[in-house]
């Protein structure tokens, strides 16, 4: 299969995909030429982006802060939720301390944080 060889090709394919997305919708049959072209081009772009624009796994600190924002809770409320002191939460968020195994388990259960992120 073909491969994107330059940033210019990548940009042109993004524009082509955008035009095709205006044409193809949920009712377009998979045998439609526009559907097939869109499918192939998105695969090419995905492969290029994976190589040239990798998305790194977020840090535990960033994920905890995001969950706190999403849940609209303070450090004090988080401390209560995971069973530690507010000062300990502050240490976690500043990177001065790492959660214990029990706290990691609570972060996973109470905040629904992926164990992989907690253990990295």
N, C-alpha and C positions, 0 to 999 in steps of 0.2 A: 504494500500500500504506500501511497505517496506520503511525504513528510514535509512539514513547513520548514523552509530553509532560512528565512529571514524575518526580521521584525516587520518589514513592509508587507510580506505575504500574510503574516499574522493579522495585521491591521486590515488588509483587504478582505480576508476571510471573515473577520468580525463584522464588517459592513455587509457582506453577502449574507451572513447568517441573520443579521438584523432584518434585511429585506425579506428573506425567506420566512422569518417568524411572523411577518405581517400577512403572509399568504397561507401558511400551514397552521391549522388549529386542531383541536381535539377531534374534529369530525373528518379530518383528512385521512383517507385510507393509506395504510403503510405501503401500498403499491404505487402511490402517486409519485411521479418523478421529483417533484419539489420536496416531498417528505423524505425520499431516499437521499437526495442531495443534502438536505439539512442534517440528516442523521450522520452522514459521512463527514461533513464539514465540522460538525460539533465534536466528533471523535478526534479529528485531526487537531482542532484547537485545544481540546482537553489534554491531549498528549503533549503538545507544545507548552501549555501553561504548567503542567506538572513538572516539566524539565526546567523551564525558565522562570517561573513564578511560584516556587513551592510555598505551601502554607505550612508554617511550623506549628507544632503542638504548643498551645498557650501554656504559660507558667501557672502553677497552682495559685500564686498570689493574684494574677489577673483573673482567673476563673472565680476565686472566692469573691473578689471585688465585684465582678459581674453578677454573681448570684445575689450578693447583698443588695445591689442596685435593683435587680429584677424582683427580689422579694421585698424591697423597700424596708430593709432592716439596718439597724445601727450595729456598731462593733459590740456594744453591750448586749444587744438582743442575740447576735450571733454567738457570743460567749455563752449565754444562757442555753441556747439551742444545742451547742455541741459539748457543753459540760466543762468549760474552762473559764478562767478569769478573763476579764476585759483586757488586762495588761498582756496576757498570753496571746490573745487574738492580735493585739497590736504588734507583738513580736513576730507572729506569723506573717502579718501583712507587710512588715518592714524587712523580712528575710533574716531576722536575727535568730529565729528559732524555727525548728521543723516540727510538725505535728507527730505525736506518738501514734502508735498503731491504733489505739482505741479512738483517738481524735480523728485519725484518717478514716476509720470506719464510720464515725459519726458524720464527717464531711460528706462521705459517699451517700449515706442513708438520708440525712436531713437536708442536704443541699443538692443531691443527685449529681454529684461530681464523679466523672469517670475515674475508676481506680487507677487507670494507666497514668492519668495526669497527676494524681496524688502521689504515686510512687516514683515518678521520674526524678 
